[in-house]
Amino acid sequence: MPSPEIPARSRWTGHCRQQAEEGGGIVRISVIGTGYLGATHAACMAELGFEVIGVDIDPAKIERLARGELPFHEPGLAELIVKHVESGRLRFTTDYAEVGGWADVHFIGVGTPQRSGEHAADMRYVDAALTSLAESISKDALIVGKSTVPVGTADRLAGLLAQLRAANGLPGTVELAWNPEFLREGFAVKDTLTPDRIVVGVASEHAEQVLREVYAAPLAADTPWIATDFPTAELVKVAANAFLATKISFINAFSEITEAVGGDIRTLADAIGHDARIGRRFLNAGVGFGGGCLPKDIRALQARAAELGLTSTMRFLSEMDAINLRRRERVVDLAVDVLAADAGHRRAAPVQALQGARIAILGVAFKPDSDDVRDSPALDVANRLYTLGADTAVYDPEANANAAARFPRLDYVDSVEEALRDADLAILLTEWREFRELDPARVAELMATPRLIDGRNVLDRDAWAAAGVPVVGMGQKVVHGAPA
């Protein structure tokens, strides 16, 4: 027999369609959390034509967003927010009661950071957002989780939602769905407006239909649509991140071998990348991955697997984590080797080799087109070099302020030329376009001793060497401070 909830849901779907026919938008949307994920999703939903309200408990953040000011760097996002605040399709509030009586679809986009001292994800913010919505919604609505959560969370929250709704005796039928995000920092607007796939975990045809209406524009452009159960939807994001981390760690592990035997990791990656089953993307050996997602997501996956009694199933992730962290130490070792060669010996004590050396640090964001320094291998390397006695001149086009908040003792400068001037060594750690397009001849003029460690393997070593700047790359054997 049909569920007794179906008539109410049918009325809601009919109401949404009537709104669409009248040009008022299919649904009204709220986005809970206005951090990186939430602010991006809210702006992009407005760009797709919806009326949107962003919700946060931080009044100062809400005021800044209402002025079009972002607390982080993401290309194109600030302009989109300004556009739709001015168009009237986007606004911000701290009032859950206002949102509960207004929106038809509520996206939860709050953070799930790593718990202090643990690998597991901290679910306090997701739980709080769900609780506040459950106690505020006074009409038929759909709550949609977008945050990256441990598998089993959606089922748990669906139970909590039903419990809270019953306890408060609130009107309307409220259902839960899960719709994982796949944003790449630096490409978040594009990834939201033109995603490479849309995954939804739903418990009813109604929930799927509502989300199809929300994503009608990308679906009309033939974006793949995957509707599945809660656990599968929750696992898709962490599985994707674990696979990418595995691929990056794989090539970095092989770079340890090529460094030992004198091989060339870039040629090796090119060769295996021609195999269609493998592909060349994410096979760039370097200083390793970082950021606010990949490291914490693979650690949270390990923690959740352990809770499920499957510790051995994800044990390989621990080795990947170790490989990734070793790459940071490898860059420090390379700097020691290069600088120790000045004294005529290869193996100097790190403090002896680095003491007083001026090192230009090119980039501290974990990736280009971002100001994110969370778990950044570049910033970690800069701090390690400073701790060992180097005089570090740090320059990043966007991340200097965030880096200074974490490690204020480093010397942050305002331009790449200032960083390079009179340097004994330069280390490229974030592959910003500005660094990839540097003029080697100009670099040679600026530095006291022209030489560079390419921590991302993005430079043409032969062209730089011809201009008088020897480049040491990752996955390359170094003898007496120079490439083998």
KAUR-V264489 format. One line per field, one symbol per residue. ss: DSSP state (a for helix, b for strand, c for the rest). phi: phi as a letter, one per 30 degrees, with the letter a starting at -180 (. if undefined). psi: psi as a letter, one per 30 degrees, with the letter a starting at -180 (. if undefined). Layout:
BEGIN
ss->???
phi->???
psi->???
END
This chain:
BEGIN
ss->cccccaaaaaaaaaaaaaaaaccccccbbbbbcccaaaaaaaaaaaacccbbbbbcccaaaaaaaaccccccccccaaaaaaaaaaaccbbbbccaaaaaccccbbbbcccccbccccccbccaaaaaaaaaaaccccccbbbbbcccccccaaaaaaaaaaaaaaaacccccbbbbbcccccccccaaaaaaccccbbbbcccaaaaaaaaaacaaaaaccccbbbbcaaaaaaaaaaaaaaaaaaaaaaaaaaaaaaaacccaaaaaaaaaccccccccccccccccccccaaaaaaaaaaaaaacccaaaacaaaaaaaaaaaaaaaaaaaaaaaaaaaaccccccaaaaacccbbbbbccccccccccccccaaaaaaaaaaacccbbbbbccccaaaaaaaccccbbcccaaaaaccccbbbbccccaaaacccaaaaaaaccccbbbbccccccaaaaaacccbbbbccccbbccbbc
phi->.dddddedddddddddddedddicjdbcbcbcjbdeddddddddddddjddbbcbadcddddddddciccdacbeidedddeecdddidbbbaccdddddccdcbcccbddbddddibcdddcedddddddddeccdbadabcbdcddbdejddddddddeddddddchddjcbbcbbbdcbdcejbddedddbddabcbcbcaddddddddddceddddcidecbcbdeeddddedddddddddddddeddddddddddcjdbdddddedddddddciddiccdadjcajdceddddddddddddddiceddcddddddddeddddddddddddddddddddibdccdedddceidccdccjbddadiacdcdhddddddeddddedjdccccbbebcedddddcbdddccccaddddddiddacbdcbddeeddcddeddddddddbdabccdbhccddddddddjbdcccdibdcbhibed
psi->kkkffeeeeeeeeeeeeeeefgggkelkkljkkhaeeeeeeeeeeeefglkkkkklfjeeeeeeefggkkglkjkfeeeeeeefeefffklllgjeeeeffelekjkjhllilkkkglflkjgeeeeeeeeeeeffkglklkkjkfljlkkfeeeeeeeeeeeeeeefhkllkklklkiklhkkkfgeeefeeilflkkkjlgleeeeeeeeeegeeeefggkkkjkaleeeeefeeeeeeeeeeeeeeeeeeffeeeeefgajfeeeeeefffjffelfkghjkbfllaafdeeeefeeeeeeeeegghefegfffeeeeeeeefeeeeeeeeeeeeeffeggleilkeeeefjfkjkjjjkflfllhlgkgkhkeeeeeeeeeeegfljkjkkkffgeeeeefeiffljklfleeeefkgkfkkjjfkhkeeefgkjeeeeeeekejjkkkjfghfljeeeeefggjkkklkgkkkkhglk.
END
